[in-house]
Amino acid sequence: MSLEEKILDKIFSSGISGVKKTDLKKEFASVDLDSLLNLWIKQNEIIMSKKGSTSYCWHKDSYLQYLLDSDPKFKYTFELFKEVKISFQNLSNSVDKHVEKLDGKMIVLMDSILATTTTRNPFENSVSPPQKVINLQNFSEDFDLTICKYSDSIGWVPLSTLRNDLSQKYEISEKEFYDLAEQIVDENRSKYELSTGGNEGIMIRGLVYGYVRCL
């Protein structure tokens, strides 16, 4: 493991307590720590903030939990945003349902119009096309290869990046991809590690786990 990986792992493993910047400088005196920390901050890998007059470093997800545990105002604001988000989602779902109903009525109307102008085979469309069957073993192998292809210096890769590649290759939807990804990870817990974050991913207990790496 390189020094950069050791520093990142030190920060990640510190959890919501964070790790003092001064402690990192003492332990890793041989590297330009300030440059590395500034780079990771720009890449949204870590958060650096102060407790009192002392600078601490956190993994971004741990920092969020730290704020929720230590700052009542932030926790209230965060919960308020969650409620607003849920309200918008419920509204969006309601609109989608109305659109589906309208689409269904339009299909019935078009079928009725066509029935009056054409003679249709009574057995037409009576057999549904077979659903695409994905070989889980092949998909799992491609899943691992794609992780290796895009992973960063300590192995993490966004699940959205994997989805872009594998959904095109297997001609599957976003939901189908995450259903397969969740099945693979659940069946091989000792092989994969998930991390929260990102705009999409595998939902576990209400949290989005948008990053994965091979152990």
Protein Blocks (a to p, Z undefined) as FASTA:
>chain_A
ZZklmmmmmmmmnmmnopafklmmmmmmmbcfklmmmmmmmnomaccddehjaccdddfk
lmmmmmmmmmmklmmmmmmmmmmmmmmmmmmmmmmmmmmmmmmmmmmmmmmmmmmmpccd
fkgokaccddddddfklmmmmmmmmmmmmmcfkopacfklmmmmmmmmnopafklmmmmm
mmmmmmmmmlpccdeedjbdcdeehiacfbdcdZZ
